[in-house]
Amino acid sequence: MANHKSAEKRARQTVRRNLLNRAARQAIRTAVKQAETAATSGDATAALTAQRAAESALARGASKGTLHWRTAARKISRLAKKAKAAK
């Protein structure tokens, strides 16, 4: 338990940030999964649209610190490769 004012504030901020990061990570995972599914379906236009949305979500996560920037770059690269193969 927090014993002074700054520790209490830090505990409050941690709880709030944890909830936001968890929601953001879940949105990223959903976007990536939709992009992968669209790429394997064979529909090139759907794959491209879903890949752009997932790339945007990953970049947003990296810029806000939810994901490490190298993790986001790796996932973006792999998604682009899968979307290109769907063509």
ChimeraX attribute file (.defattr): number of C-alpha atoms within 10 A of each C-alpha:
attribute: neighborCount
match mode: 1-to-1
recipient: residues
	/A:1	6
	/A:2	10
	/A:3	7
	/A:4	8
	/A:5	9
	/A:6	10
	/A:7	12
	/A:8	13
	/A:9	11
	/A:10	12
	/A:11	14
	/A:12	11
	/A:13	11
	/A:14	12
	/A:15	10
	/A:16	11
	/A:17	13
	/A:18	12
	/A:19	11
	/A:20	13
	/A:21	16
	/A:22	12
	/A:23	13
	/A:24	19
	/A:25	17
	/A:26	12
	/A:27	16
	/A:28	24
	/A:29	15
	/A:30	14
	/A:31	21
	/A:32	23
	/A:33	16
	/A:34	17
	/A:35	26
	/A:36	21
	/A:37	17
	/A:38	22
	/A:39	26
	/A:40	14
	/A:41	12
	/A:42	14
	/A:43	14
	/A:44	17
	/A:45	14
	/A:46	18
	/A:47	27
	/A:48	21
	/A:49	14
	/A:50	23
	/A:51	26
	/A:52	19
	/A:53	17
	/A:54	25
	/A:55	23
	/A:56	15
	/A:57	22
	/A:58	28
	/A:59	20
	/A:60	17
	/A:61	20
	/A:62	17
	/A:63	13
	/A:64	12
	/A:65	11
	/A:66	21
	/A:67	19
	/A:68	14
	/A:69	17
	/A:70	10
	/A:71	12
	/A:72	21
	/A:73	16
	/A:74	12
	/A:75	16
	/A:76	21
	/A:77	13
	/A:78	13
	/A:79	24
	/A:80	20
	/A:81	12
	/A:82	20
	/A:83	27
	/A:84	14
	/A:85	13
	/A:86	19
	/A:87	12
